Amino acid sequence: MNRRLEWRKVLDAELKLWSAKSCQELVSELSELRAYQLEMDSQPYQVEVELLENTAEYVHVSVSVDDGSLPSSLVPLSESFIKRKG
């Protein structure tokens, strides 16, 4: 399978996990960039989650995934989401 398609499965799972959290949880847990490794289908992946914006109306969060292989990982697969407050 194409490397980026494999990353997409991980990214979709992480987006689902992080977007299910409340705005308050996101702000609290993402006071600093969160970088961690996880394993899916016996493959290691690197994940970075970052709070991009925290406004009065919403929080904006970025999630990026790669497998640590060069040069592919120089451009990780990423997406962001906006969670409205209130």
PyMOL Python script that loads the backbone (N, CA, C, O; Angstrom):
from pymol import cmd

cmd.read_pdbstr("""\
ATOM      1  N   MET A   1       0.847  -1.187   0.000  1.00  0.00           N
ATOM      2  CA  MET A   1       0.000   0.000   0.000  1.00  0.00           C
ATOM      3  C   MET A   1       0.888   1.244   0.000  1.00  0.00           C
ATOM      4  O   MET A   1       1.966   1.248   0.594  1.00  0.00           O
ATOM      5  N   ASN A   2       0.436   2.262  -0.651  1.00  0.00           N
ATOM      6  CA  ASN A   2       1.134   3.540  -0.691  1.00  0.00           C
ATOM      7  C   ASN A   2       1.351   4.059   0.734  1.00  0.00           C
ATOM      8  O   ASN A   2       0.444   4.021   1.565  1.00  0.00           O
ATOM      9  N   ARG A   3       2.545   4.534   0.998  1.00  0.00           N
ATOM     10  CA  ARG A   3       2.905   5.023   2.340  1.00  0.00           C
ATOM     11  C   ARG A   3       1.918   6.081   2.852  1.00  0.00           C
ATOM     12  O   ARG A   3       1.500   6.021   4.008  1.00  0.00           O
ATOM     13  N   ARG A   4       1.549   7.029   2.022  1.00  0.00           N
ATOM     14  CA  ARG A   4       0.657   8.101   2.468  1.00  0.00           C
ATOM     15  C   ARG A   4      -0.763   7.582   2.725  1.00  0.00           C
ATOM     16  O   ARG A   4      -1.487   8.154   3.540  1.00  0.00           O
ATOM     17  N   LEU A   5      -1.164   6.521   2.050  1.00  0.00           N
ATOM     18  CA  LEU A   5      -2.461   5.907   2.339  1.00  0.00           C
ATOM     19  C   LEU A   5      -2.446   5.248   3.714  1.00  0.00           C
ATOM     20  O   LEU A   5      -3.440   5.276   4.439  1.00  0.00           O
ATOM     21  N   GLU A   6      -1.311   4.658   4.062  1.00  0.00           N
ATOM     22  CA  GLU A   6      -1.168   4.086   5.403  1.00  0.00           C
ATOM     23  C   GLU A   6      -1.225   5.194   6.454  1.00  0.00           C
ATOM     24  O   GLU A   6      -1.866   5.042   7.494  1.00  0.00           O
ATOM     25  N   TRP A   7      -0.551   6.302   6.173  1.00  0.00           N
ATOM     26  CA  TRP A   7      -0.580   7.433   7.103  1.00  0.00           C
ATOM     27  C   TRP A   7      -2.001   7.947   7.272  1.00  0.00           C
ATOM     28  O   TRP A   7      -2.381   8.366   8.366  1.00  0.00           O
ATOM     29  N   ARG A   8      -2.791   7.921   6.204  1.00  0.00           N
ATOM     30  CA  ARG A   8      -4.166   8.440   6.235  1.00  0.00           C
ATOM     31  C   ARG A   8      -5.007   7.696   7.273  1.00  0.00           C
ATOM     32  O   ARG A   8      -5.811   8.313   7.972  1.00  0.00           O
ATOM     33  N   LYS A   9      -4.827   6.372   7.379  1.00  0.00           N
ATOM     34  CA  LYS A   9      -5.580   5.597   8.380  1.00  0.00           C
ATOM     35  C   LYS A   9      -5.265   6.093   9.789  1.00  0.00           C
ATOM     36  O   LYS A   9      -6.158   6.259  10.619  1.00  0.00           O
ATOM     37  N   VAL A  10      -3.995   6.323  10.036  1.00  0.00           N
ATOM     38  CA  VAL A  10      -3.568   6.796  11.355  1.00  0.00           C
ATOM     39  C   VAL A  10      -4.082   8.213  11.589  1.00  0.00           C
ATOM     40  O   VAL A  10      -4.597   8.518  12.664  1.00  0.00           O
ATOM     41  N   LEU A  11      -3.946   9.071  10.596  1.00  0.00           N
ATOM     42  CA  LEU A  11      -4.408  10.454  10.730  1.00  0.00           C
ATOM     43  C   LEU A  11      -5.907  10.505  11.002  1.00  0.00           C
ATOM     44  O   LEU A  11      -6.351  11.256  11.870  1.00  0.00           O
ATOM     45  N   ASP A  12      -6.684   9.724  10.281  1.00  0.00           N
ATOM     46  CA  ASP A  12      -8.135   9.708  10.497  1.00  0.00           C
ATOM     47  C   ASP A  12      -8.483   9.277  11.919  1.00  0.00           C
ATOM     48  O   ASP A  12      -9.369   9.857  12.547  1.00  0.00           O
ATOM     49  N   ALA A  13      -7.788   8.262  12.427  1.00  0.00           N
ATOM     50  CA  ALA A  13      -8.039   7.791  13.795  1.00  0.00           C
ATOM     51  C   ALA A  13      -7.672   8.857  14.823  1.00  0.00           C
ATOM     52  O   ALA A  13      -8.400   9.067  15.793  1.00  0.00           O
ATOM     53  N   GLU A  14      -6.531   9.534  14.608  1.00  0.00           N
ATOM     54  CA  GLU A  14      -6.104  10.572  15.551  1.00  0.00           C
ATOM     55  C   GLU A  14      -7.011  11.798  15.481  1.00  0.00           C
ATOM     56  O   GLU A  14      -7.299  12.413  16.508  1.00  0.00           O
ATOM     57  N   LEU A  15      -7.462  12.158  14.284  1.00  0.00           N
ATOM     58  CA  LEU A  15      -8.410  13.272  14.156  1.00  0.00           C
ATOM     59  C   LEU A  15      -9.695  12.968  14.909  1.00  0.00           C
ATOM     60  O   LEU A  15     -10.244  13.836  15.588  1.00  0.00           O
ATOM     61  N   LYS A  16     -10.170  11.748  14.790  1.00  0.00           N
ATOM     62  CA  LYS A  16     -11.397  11.345  15.494  1.00  0.00           C
ATOM     63  C   LYS A  16     -11.200  11.433  17.007  1.00  0.00           C
ATOM     64  O   LYS A  16     -12.072  11.921  17.727  1.00  0.00           O
ATOM     65  N   LEU A  17     -10.047  10.957  17.482  1.00  0.00           N
ATOM     66  CA  LEU A  17      -9.736  10.993  18.910  1.00  0.00           C
ATOM     67  C   LEU A  17      -9.690  12.423  19.445  1.00  0.00           C
ATOM     68  O   LEU A  17     -10.331  12.743  20.446  1.00  0.00           O
ATOM     69  N   TRP A  18      -8.917  13.287  18.760  1.00  0.00           N
ATOM     70  CA  TRP A  18      -8.726  14.653  19.253  1.00  0.00           C
ATOM     71  C   TRP A  18      -9.966  15.522  19.057  1.00  0.00           C
ATOM     72  O   TRP A  18     -10.263  16.355  19.913  1.00  0.00           O
ATOM     73  N   SER A  19     -10.687  15.355  17.970  1.00  0.00           N
ATOM     74  CA  SER A  19     -11.861  16.201  17.731  1.00  0.00           C
ATOM     75  C   SER A  19     -13.028  15.842  18.646  1.00  0.00           C
ATOM     76  O   SER A  19     -13.978  16.616  18.764  1.00  0.00           O
ATOM     77  N   ALA A  20     -12.971  14.686  19.292  1.00  0.00           N
ATOM     78  CA  ALA A  20     -14.020  14.297  20.242  1.00  0.00           C
ATOM     79  C   ALA A  20     -13.861  15.004  21.592  1.00  0.00           C
ATOM     80  O   ALA A  20     -14.783  15.002  22.407  1.00  0.00           O
ATOM     81  N   LYS A  21     -12.706  15.600  21.824  1.00  0.00           N
ATOM     82  CA  LYS A  21     -12.454  16.285  23.098  1.00  0.00           C
ATOM     83  C   LYS A  21     -13.149  17.647  23.124  1.00  0.00           C
ATOM     84  O   LYS A  21     -13.426  18.242  22.082  1.00  0.00           O
ATOM     85  N   SER A  22     -13.419  18.114  24.312  1.00  0.00           N
ATOM     86  CA  SER A  22     -14.012  19.440  24.475  1.00  0.00           C
ATOM     87  C   SER A  22     -12.958  20.514  24.227  1.00  0.00           C
ATOM     88  O   SER A  22     -11.759  20.234  24.246  1.00  0.00           O
ATOM     89  N   CYS A  23     -13.407  21.735  23.994  1.00  0.00           N
ATOM     90  CA  CYS A  23     -12.473  22.850  23.804  1.00  0.00           C
ATOM     91  C   CYS A  23     -11.574  23.009  25.023  1.00  0.00           C
ATOM     92  O   CYS A  23     -10.374  23.252  24.898  1.00  0.00           O
ATOM     93  N   GLN A  24     -12.163  22.871  26.184  1.00  0.00           N
ATOM     94  CA  GLN A  24     -11.405  23.014  27.428  1.00  0.00           C
ATOM     95  C   GLN A  24     -10.311  21.939  27.522  1.00  0.00           C
ATOM     96  O   GLN A  24      -9.186  22.235  27.923  1.00  0.00           O
ATOM     97  N   GLU A  25     -10.637  20.702  27.156  1.00  0.00           N
ATOM     98  CA  GLU A  25      -9.643  19.629  27.178  1.00  0.00           C
ATOM     99  C   GLU A  25      -8.528  19.903  26.170  1.00  0.00           C
ATOM    100  O   GLU A  25      -7.351  19.706  26.469  1.00  0.00           O
ATOM    101  N   LEU A  26      -8.902  20.355  24.988  1.00  0.00           N
ATOM    102  CA  LEU A  26      -7.905  20.637  23.954  1.00  0.00           C
ATOM    103  C   LEU A  26      -6.927  21.715  24.411  1.00  0.00           C
ATOM    104  O   LEU A  26      -5.714  21.563  24.263  1.00  0.00           O
ATOM    105  N   VAL A  27      -7.453  22.797  24.963  1.00  0.00           N
ATOM    106  CA  VAL A  27      -6.594  23.889  25.431  1.00  0.00           C
ATOM    107  C   VAL A  27      -5.673  23.398  26.548  1.00  0.00           C
ATOM    108  O   VAL A  27      -4.485  23.720  26.571  1.00  0.00           O
ATOM    109  N   SER A  28      -6.223  22.628  27.459  1.00  0.00           N
ATOM    110  CA  SER A  28      -5.441  22.113  28.583  1.00  0.00           C
ATOM    111  C   SER A  28      -4.362  21.134  28.124  1.00  0.00           C
ATOM    112  O   SER A  28      -3.217  21.228  28.564  1.00  0.00           O
ATOM    113  N   GLU A  29      -4.713  20.204  27.253  1.00  0.00           N
ATOM    114  CA  GLU A  29      -3.782  19.159  26.831  1.00  0.00           C
ATOM    115  C   GLU A  29      -2.775  19.636  25.789  1.00  0.00           C
ATOM    116  O   GLU A  29      -1.739  19.001  25.590  1.00  0.00           O
ATOM    117  N   LEU A  30      -3.074  20.751  25.122  1.00  0.00           N
ATOM    118  CA  LEU A  30      -2.206  21.220  24.053  1.00  0.00           C
ATOM    119  C   LEU A  30      -1.551  22.563  24.383  1.00  0.00           C
ATOM    120  O   LEU A  30      -1.339  23.394  23.500  1.00  0.00           O
ATOM    121  N   SER A  31      -1.235  22.763  25.658  1.00  0.00           N
ATOM    122  CA  SER A  31      -0.544  24.000  26.035  1.00  0.00           C
ATOM    123  C   SER A  31       0.825  24.061  25.362  1.00  0.00           C
ATOM    124  O   SER A  31       1.378  25.141  25.157  1.00  0.00           O
ATOM    125  N   GLU A  32       1.366  22.893  25.021  1.00  0.00           N
ATOM    126  CA  GLU A  32       2.593  22.772  24.239  1.00  0.00           C
ATOM    127  C   GLU A  32       2.333  21.752  23.134  1.00  0.00           C
ATOM    128  O   GLU A  32       1.403  20.950  23.223  1.00  0.00           O
ATOM    129  N   LEU A  33       3.153  21.792  22.106  1.00  0.00           N
ATOM    130  CA  LEU A  33       3.065  20.806  21.027  1.00  0.00           C
ATOM    131  C   LEU A  33       3.136  19.404  21.617  1.00  0.00           C
ATOM    132  O   LEU A  33       4.021  19.109  22.420  1.00  0.00           O
ATOM    133  N   ARG A  34       2.204  18.538  21.222  1.00  0.00           N
ATOM    134  CA  ARG A  34       2.236  17.134  21.660  1.00  0.00           C
ATOM    135  C   ARG A  34       2.810  16.295  20.538  1.00  0.00           C
ATOM    136  O   ARG A  34       2.255  16.267  19.440  1.00  0.00           O
ATOM    137  N   ALA A  35       3.908  15.615  20.794  1.00  0.00           N
ATOM    138  CA  ALA A  35       4.534  14.726  19.827  1.00  0.00           C
ATOM    139  C   ALA A  35       4.683  13.364  20.494  1.00  0.00           C
ATOM    140  O   ALA A  35       5.222  13.257  21.595  1.00  0.00           O
ATOM    141  N   TYR A  36       4.203  12.333  19.821  1.00  0.00           N
ATOM    142  CA  TYR A  36       4.268  10.996  20.391  1.00  0.00           C
ATOM    143  C   TYR A  36       4.306   9.965  19.271  1.00  0.00           C
ATOM    144  O   TYR A  36       4.002  10.261  18.115  1.00  0.00           O
ATOM    145  N   GLN A  37       4.689   8.747  19.644  1.00  0.00           N
ATOM    146  CA  GLN A  37       4.709   7.648  18.701  1.00  0.00           C
ATOM    147  C   GLN A  37       3.602   6.673  19.063  1.00  0.00           C
ATOM    148  O   GLN A  37       3.248   6.512  20.231  1.00  0.00           O
ATOM    149  N   LEU A  38       3.065   6.027  18.041  1.00  0.00           N
ATOM    150  CA  LEU A  38       2.093   4.972  18.268  1.00  0.00           C
ATOM    151  C   LEU A  38       2.315   3.891  17.240  1.00  0.00           C
ATOM    152  O   LEU A  38       3.044   4.080  16.267  1.00  0.00           O
ATOM    153  N   GLU A  39       1.683   2.760  17.462  1.00  0.00           N
ATOM    154  CA  GLU A  39       1.820   1.644  16.537  1.00  0.00           C
ATOM    155  C   GLU A  39       0.444   1.242  16.033  1.00  0.00           C
ATOM    156  O   GLU A  39      -0.501   1.112  16.812  1.00  0.00           O
ATOM    157  N   MET A  40       0.339   1.045  14.720  1.00  0.00           N
ATOM    158  CA  MET A  40      -0.891   0.570  14.113  1.00  0.00           C
ATOM    159  C   MET A  40      -0.509  -0.470  13.069  1.00  0.00           C
ATOM    160  O   MET A  40       0.367  -0.229  12.238  1.00  0.00           O
ATOM    161  N   ASP A  41      -1.160  -1.616  13.110  1.00  0.00           N
ATOM    162  CA  ASP A  41      -0.841  -2.719  12.194  1.00  0.00           C
ATOM    163  C   ASP A  41       0.649  -3.049  12.228  1.00  0.00           C
ATOM    164  O   ASP A  41       1.271  -3.279  11.191  1.00  0.00           O
ATOM    165  N   SER A  42       1.207  -3.067  13.429  1.00  0.00           N
ATOM    166  CA  SER A  42       2.618  -3.402  13.666  1.00  0.00           C
ATOM    167  C   SER A  42       3.606  -2.423  13.037  1.00  0.00           C
ATOM    168  O   SER A  42       4.781  -2.757  12.881  1.00  0.00           O
ATOM    169  N   GLN A  43       3.163  -1.245  12.679  1.00  0.00           N
ATOM    170  CA  GLN A  43       4.029  -0.211  12.095  1.00  0.00           C
ATOM    171  C   GLN A  43       4.091   0.989  13.044  1.00  0.00           C
ATOM    172  O   GLN A  43       3.060   1.408  13.570  1.00  0.00           O
ATOM    173  N   PRO A  44       5.280   1.546  13.268  1.00  0.00           N
ATOM    174  CA  PRO A  44       5.394   2.729  14.119  1.00  0.00           C
ATOM    175  C   PRO A  44       5.064   4.012  13.329  1.00  0.00           C
ATOM    176  O   PRO A  44       5.400   4.136  12.152  1.00  0.00           O
ATOM    177  N   TYR A  45       4.415   4.935  13.994  1.00  0.00           N
ATOM    178  CA  TYR A  45       4.076   6.231  13.396  1.00  0.00           C
ATOM    179  C   TYR A  45       4.375   7.335  14.391  1.00  0.00           C
ATOM    180  O   TYR A  45       4.320   7.133  15.604  1.00  0.00           O
ATOM    181  N   GLN A  46       4.689   8.499  13.861  1.00  0.00           N
ATOM    182  CA  GLN A  46       4.915   9.682  14.673  1.00  0.00           C
ATOM    183  C   GLN A  46       3.732  10.627  14.475  1.00  0.00           C
ATOM    184  O   GLN A  46       3.296  10.878  13.351  1.00  0.00           O
ATOM    185  N   VAL A  47       3.228  11.140  15.586  1.00  0.00           N
ATOM    186  CA  VAL A  47       2.068  12.029  15.561  1.00  0.00           C
ATOM    187  C   VAL A  47       2.439  13.332  16.252  1.00  0.00           C
ATOM    188  O   VAL A  47       3.083  13.325  17.302  1.00  0.00           O
ATOM    189  N   GLU A  48       2.033  14.440  15.665  1.00  0.00           N
ATOM    190  CA  GLU A  48       2.177  15.749  16.309  1.00  0.00           C
ATOM    191  C   GLU A  48       0.817  16.422  16.319  1.00  0.00           C
ATOM    192  O   GLU A  48       0.121  16.465  15.305  1.00  0.00           O
ATOM    193  N   VAL A  49       0.449  16.949  17.482  1.00  0.00           N
ATOM    194  CA  VAL A  49      -0.827  17.640  17.639  1.00  0.00           C
ATOM    195  C   VAL A  49      -0.523  19.009  18.230  1.00  0.00           C
ATOM    196  O   VAL A  49       0.179  19.122  19.235  1.00  0.00           O
ATOM    197  N   GLU A  50      -1.057  20.043  17.597  1.00  0.00           N
ATOM    198  CA  GLU A  50      -0.729  21.407  18.005  1.00  0.00           C
ATOM    199  C   GLU A  50      -1.975  22.283  18.011  1.00  0.00           C
ATOM    200  O   GLU A  50      -2.796  22.229  17.096  1.00  0.00           O
ATOM    201  N   LEU A  51      -2.098  23.086  19.056  1.00  0.00           N
ATOM    202  CA  LEU A  51      -3.156  24.086  19.130  1.00  0.00           C
ATOM    203  C   LEU A  51      -2.697  25.292  18.316  1.00  0.00           C
ATOM    204  O   LEU A  51      -1.738  25.967  18.690  1.00  0.00           O
ATOM    205  N   LEU A  52      -3.375  25.561  17.213  1.00  0.00           N
ATOM    206  CA  LEU A  52      -2.994  26.666  16.336  1.00  0.00           C
ATOM    207  C   LEU A  52      -3.615  27.981  16.781  1.00  0.00           C
ATOM    208  O   LEU A  52      -2.960  29.022  16.751  1.00  0.00           O
ATOM    209  N   GLU A  53      -4.886  27.935  17.196  1.00  0.00           N
ATOM    210  CA  GLU A  53      -5.588  29.141  17.631  1.00  0.00           C
ATOM    211  C   GLU A  53      -6.507  28.811  18.801  1.00  0.00           C
ATOM    212  O   GLU A  53      -7.097  27.733  18.869  1.00  0.00           O
ATOM    213  N   ASN A  54      -6.610  29.763  19.716  1.00  0.00           N
ATOM    214  CA  ASN A  54      -7.568  29.669  20.816  1.00  0.00           C
ATOM    215  C   ASN A  54      -8.241  31.029  20.926  1.00  0.00           C
ATOM    216  O   ASN A  54      -7.748  31.928  21.606  1.00  0.00           O
ATOM    217  N   THR A  55      -9.376  31.164  20.247  1.00  0.00           N
ATOM    218  CA  THR A  55     -10.090  32.438  20.240  1.00  0.00           C
ATOM    219  C   THR A  55     -11.298  32.359  21.175  1.00  0.00           C
ATOM    220  O   THR A  55     -11.556  31.317  21.777  1.00  0.00           O
ATOM    221  N   ALA A  56     -12.018  33.439  21.290  1.00  0.00           N
ATOM    222  CA  ALA A  56     -13.223  33.454  22.113  1.00  0.00           C
ATOM    223  C   ALA A  56     -14.310  32.553  21.526  1.00  0.00           C
ATOM    224  O   ALA A  56     -15.171  32.063  22.258  1.00  0.00           O
ATOM    225  N   GLU A  57     -14.276  32.333  20.211  1.00  0.00           N
ATOM    226  CA  GLU A  57     -15.322  31.552  19.549  1.00  0.00           C
ATOM    227  C   GLU A  57     -14.948  30.092  19.281  1.00  0.00           C
ATOM    228  O   GLU A  57     -15.833  29.238  19.223  1.00  0.00           O
ATOM    229  N   TYR A  58     -13.653  29.786  19.115  1.00  0.00           N
ATOM    230  CA  TYR A  58     -13.268  28.433  18.710  1.00  0.00           C
ATOM    231  C   TYR A  58     -11.814  28.135  19.045  1.00  0.00           C
ATOM    232  O   TYR A  58     -11.035  29.026  19.385  1.00  0.00           O
ATOM    233  N   VAL A  59     -11.471  26.849  18.939  1.00  0.00           N
ATOM    234  CA  VAL A  59     -10.070  26.425  18.960  1.00  0.00           C
ATOM    235  C   VAL A  59      -9.784  25.753  17.619  1.00  0.00           C
ATOM    236  O   VAL A  59     -10.653  25.104  17.037  1.00  0.00           O
ATOM    237  N   HIS A  60      -8.565  25.919  17.145  1.00  0.00           N
ATOM    238  CA  HIS A  60      -8.124  25.376  15.855  1.00  0.00           C
ATOM    239  C   HIS A  60      -6.932  24.472  16.146  1.00  0.00           C
ATOM    240  O   HIS A  60      -5.928  24.921  16.699  1.00  0.00           O
ATOM    241  N   VAL A  61      -7.042  23.193  15.773  1.00  0.00           N
ATOM    242  CA  VAL A  61      -6.036  22.190  16.116  1.00  0.00           C
ATOM    243  C   VAL A  61      -5.505  21.526  14.846  1.00  0.00           C
ATOM    244  O   VAL A  61      -6.268  21.223  13.929  1.00  0.00           O
ATOM    245  N   SER A  62      -4.196  21.305  14.801  1.00  0.00           N
ATOM    246  CA  SER A  62      -3.543  20.614  13.691  1.00  0.00           C
ATOM    247  C   SER A  62      -3.048  19.252  14.163  1.00  0.00           C
ATOM    248  O   SER A  62      -2.498  19.126  15.258  1.00  0.00           O
ATOM    249  N   VAL A  63      -3.250  18.228  13.320  1.00  0.00           N
ATOM    250  CA  VAL A  63      -2.752  16.879  13.594  1.00  0.00           C
ATOM    251  C   VAL A  63      -1.923  16.442  12.386  1.00  0.00           C
ATOM    252  O   VAL A  63      -2.386  16.527  11.249  1.00  0.00           O
ATOM    253  N   SER A  64      -0.691  15.973  12.635  1.00  0.00           N
ATOM    254  CA  SER A  64       0.208  15.522  11.566  1.00  0.00           C
ATOM    255  C   SER A  64       0.704  14.119  11.870  1.00  0.00           C
ATOM    256  O   SER A  64       0.920  13.755  13.026  1.00  0.00           O
ATOM    257  N   VAL A  65       0.882  13.331  10.801  1.00  0.00           N
ATOM    258  CA  VAL A  65       1.340  11.946  10.947  1.00  0.00           C
ATOM    259  C   VAL A  65       2.395  11.636   9.892  1.00  0.00           C
ATOM    260  O   VAL A  65       2.285  12.066   8.743  1.00  0.00           O
ATOM    261  N   ASP A  66       3.424  10.880  10.297  1.00  0.00           N
ATOM    262  CA  ASP A  66       4.382  10.314   9.354  1.00  0.00           C
ATOM    263  C   ASP A  66       4.960   9.054   9.981  1.00  0.00           C
ATOM    264  O   ASP A  66       4.643   8.724  11.124  1.00  0.00           O
ATOM    265  N   ASP A  67       5.809   8.350   9.237  1.00  0.00           N
ATOM    266  CA  ASP A  67       6.387   7.112   9.764  1.00  0.00           C
ATOM    267  C   ASP A  67       7.878   7.243  10.065  1.00  0.00           C
ATOM    268  O   ASP A  67       8.540   6.246  10.353  1.00  0.00           O
ATOM    269  N   GLY A  68       8.404   8.449  10.003  1.00  0.00           N
ATOM    270  CA  GLY A  68       9.808   8.679  10.337  1.00  0.00           C
ATOM    271  C   GLY A  68      10.787   8.357   9.231  1.00  0.00           C
ATOM    272  O   GLY A  68      11.994   8.513   9.419  1.00  0.00           O
ATOM    273  N   SER A  69      10.305   7.911   8.078  1.00  0.00           N
ATOM    274  CA  SER A  69      11.209   7.564   6.989  1.00  0.00           C
ATOM    275  C   SER A  69      11.546   8.807   6.166  1.00  0.00           C
ATOM    276  O   SER A  69      10.685   9.640   5.880  1.00  0.00           O
ATOM    277  N   LEU A  70      12.795   8.904   5.802  1.00  0.00           N
ATOM    278  CA  LEU A  70      13.229  10.035   4.975  1.00  0.00           C
ATOM    279  C   LEU A  70      13.295   9.601   3.518  1.00  0.00           C
ATOM    280  O   LEU A  70      13.630   8.447   3.252  1.00  0.00           O
ATOM    281  N   PRO A  71      13.001  10.441   2.602  1.00  0.00           N
ATOM    282  CA  PRO A  71      12.636  11.845   2.730  1.00  0.00           C
ATOM    283  C   PRO A  71      11.133  12.076   2.907  1.00  0.00           C
ATOM    284  O   PRO A  71      10.705  13.217   3.086  1.00  0.00           O
ATOM    285  N   SER A  72      10.322  11.003   2.860  1.00  0.00           N
ATOM    286  CA  SER A  72       8.858  11.155   2.918  1.00  0.00           C
ATOM    287  C   SER A  72       8.373  11.941   4.126  1.00  0.00           C
ATOM    288  O   SER A  72       7.446  12.744   4.018  1.00  0.00           O
ATOM    289  N   SER A  73       8.992  11.714   5.265  1.00  0.00           N
ATOM    290  CA  SER A  73       8.525  12.337   6.500  1.00  0.00           C
ATOM    291  C   SER A  73       8.840  13.823   6.612  1.00  0.00           C
ATOM    292  O   SER A  73       8.399  14.486   7.551  1.00  0.00           O
ATOM    293  N   LEU A  74       9.598  14.345   5.659  1.00  0.00           N
ATOM    294  CA  LEU A  74       9.845  15.791   5.667  1.00  0.00           C
ATOM    295  C   LEU A  74       8.552  16.556   5.401  1.00  0.00           C
ATOM    296  O   LEU A  74       8.428  17.724   5.769  1.00  0.00           O
ATOM    297  N   VAL A  75       7.591  15.893   4.761  1.00  0.00           N
ATOM    298  CA  VAL A  75       6.275  16.487   4.503  1.00  0.00           C
ATOM    299  C   VAL A  75       5.223  15.532   5.064  1.00  0.00           C
ATOM    300  O   VAL A  75       4.681  14.705   4.331  1.00  0.00           O
ATOM    301  N   PRO A  76       4.933  15.645   6.369  1.00  0.00           N
ATOM    302  CA  PRO A  76       3.956  14.731   6.966  1.00  0.00           C
ATOM    303  C   PRO A  76       2.554  14.980   6.409  1.00  0.00           C
ATOM    304  O   PRO A  76       2.269  16.036   5.844  1.00  0.00           O
ATOM    305  N   LEU A  77       1.702  13.997   6.580  1.00  0.00           N
ATOM    306  CA  LEU A  77       0.299  14.141   6.209  1.00  0.00           C
ATOM    307  C   LEU A  77      -0.376  14.858   7.365  1.00  0.00           C
ATOM    308  O   LEU A  77      -0.254  14.428   8.513  1.00  0.00           O
ATOM    309  N   SER A  78      -1.088  15.949   7.083  1.00  0.00           N
ATOM    310  CA  SER A  78      -1.691  16.704   8.175  1.00  0.00           C
ATOM    311  C   SER A  78      -3.050  17.263   7.788  1.00  0.00           C
ATOM    312  O   SER A  78      -3.376  17.445   6.614  1.00  0.00           O
ATOM    313  N   GLU A  79      -3.817  17.522   8.820  1.00  0.00           N
ATOM    314  CA  GLU A  79      -5.123  18.147   8.681  1.00  0.00           C
ATOM    315  C   GLU A  79      -5.370  18.947   9.940  1.00  0.00           C
ATOM    316  O   GLU A  79      -4.724  18.730  10.965  1.00  0.00           O
ATOM    317  N   SER A  80      -6.298  19.862   9.857  1.00  0.00           N
ATOM    318  CA  SER A  80      -6.670  20.615  11.048  1.00  0.00           C
ATOM    319  C   SER A  80      -8.187  20.611  11.170  1.00  0.00           C
ATOM    320  O   SER A  80      -8.910  20.329  10.214  1.00  0.00           O
ATOM    321  N   PHE A  81      -8.642  20.927  12.362  1.00  0.00           N
ATOM    322  CA  PHE A  81     -10.078  21.042  12.595  1.00  0.00           C
ATOM    323  C   PHE A  81     -10.339  22.216  13.523  1.00  0.00           C
ATOM    324  O   PHE A  81      -9.473  22.644  14.285  1.00  0.00           O
ATOM    325  N   ILE A  82     -11.556  22.717  13.434  1.00  0.00           N
ATOM    326  CA  ILE A  82     -12.005  23.818  14.288  1.00  0.00           C
ATOM    327  C   ILE A  82     -13.136  23.307  15.156  1.00  0.00           C
ATOM    328  O   ILE A  82     -14.082  22.695  14.661  1.00  0.00           O
ATOM    329  N   LYS A  83     -13.037  23.560  16.453  1.00  0.00           N
ATOM    330  CA  LYS A  83     -14.078  23.182  17.400  1.00  0.00           C
ATOM    331  C   LYS A  83     -14.644  24.468  17.993  1.00  0.00           C
ATOM    332  O   LYS A  83     -13.925  25.253  18.611  1.00  0.00           O
ATOM    333  N   ARG A  84     -15.917  24.664  17.799  1.00  0.00           N
ATOM    334  CA  ARG A  84     -16.590  25.868  18.312  1.00  0.00           C
ATOM    335  C   ARG A  84     -16.805  25.785  19.813  1.00  0.00           C
ATOM    336  O   ARG A  84     -17.106  24.718  20.350  1.00  0.00           O
ATOM    337  N   LYS A  85     -16.649  26.903  20.478  1.00  0.00           N
ATOM    338  CA  LYS A  85     -16.891  26.994  21.916  1.00  0.00           C
ATOM    339  C   LYS A  85     -18.368  27.286  22.163  1.00  0.00           C
ATOM    340  O   LYS A  85     -19.074  27.831  21.314  1.00  0.00           O
ATOM    341  N   GLY A  86     -18.801  26.905  23.350  1.00  0.00           N
ATOM    342  CA  GLY A  86     -20.156  27.266  23.750  1.00  0.00           C
ATOM    343  C   GLY A  86     -21.125  26.292  23.368  1.00  0.00           C
ATOM    344  O   GLY A  86     -22.313  26.464  23.640  1.00  0.00           O
TER     345      GLY A  86
END
""", "prot")
cmd.dss("prot")
cmd.show_as("cartoon", "prot")
cmd.util.cbc("prot")
cmd.orient("prot")
